[in-house]
Amino acid sequence: MNALMDRIRGLASMFWREVAKFGAVGGVAFVIDNGITFYLMHGPMSDSEAKARFVGASIATVFSWIANRFWTFRHRRQANVAREFAMFVLINGIGIGISTGFTALAKYGFGVQDKNMLFLAGVVGILVATVVRFYAYRFFVFNNELDQEPGFSHDHELIEAHPTGSTPRVVPEQKTPESPGR
């Protein structure tokens, strides 16, 4: 039971570290997205608020992929970079659709004309999209198994049912001369 609790604590600790790193990357991407969007809404794209949101979000997406790939989820990167990037773009397309959709809904659905309110609608959309992105990144984009991580090589056994229907007993790995540690 003690080994099971240690593994659960380890997984929870890893999850919260990922959340913190994802939040830091997201914070920088948020500044990039909103800085560009605000500039475009009040300048070159003053009559196309939804398009300005799309441009800002697209640039922030490229930053986000690089930062999440090489920092947040570096231990979960896929070997197939093209597939990973395609999945990332697809997930972010959905996220951009959510944030742009909030801006478009406010402007065209509710008739909001104030640029600051439209900007705020996009920020609310970003917050909703962020929750969607985190779980999608973790389970679809950066989903390489943790079996290579020391101490987590058998964690899938903790949640999979044992053939007899009971939870399997987890025995900590022992280092022997024939099998050196990882």
Sequence and secondary structure as in RCSB ss.txt:
>XXXX:A:sequence
MNALMDRIRGLASMFWREVAKFGAVGGVAFVIDNGITFYLMHGPMSDSEAKARFVGASIATVFSWIANRFWTFRH
RRQANVAREFAMFVLINGIGIGISTGFTALAKYGFGVQDKNMLFLAGVVGILVATVVRFYAYRFFVFNNELDQEP
GFSHDHELIEAHPTGSTPRVVPEQKTPESPGR
>XXXX:A:secstr
 HHHHHHHHHHHHHHHHHHHHHHHHHHHHHHHHHHHHHHHHTTTTTT HHHHHHHHHHHHHHHHHHHIIIIITGG
G  S HHHHHHHHHHHHHHHHHHHHHHHHIIIIIS    HHHHHHHHHHHHHHHHHHHHHHIIIIIS   GGGST
T TTTHHHHS  TTSS          SSS   
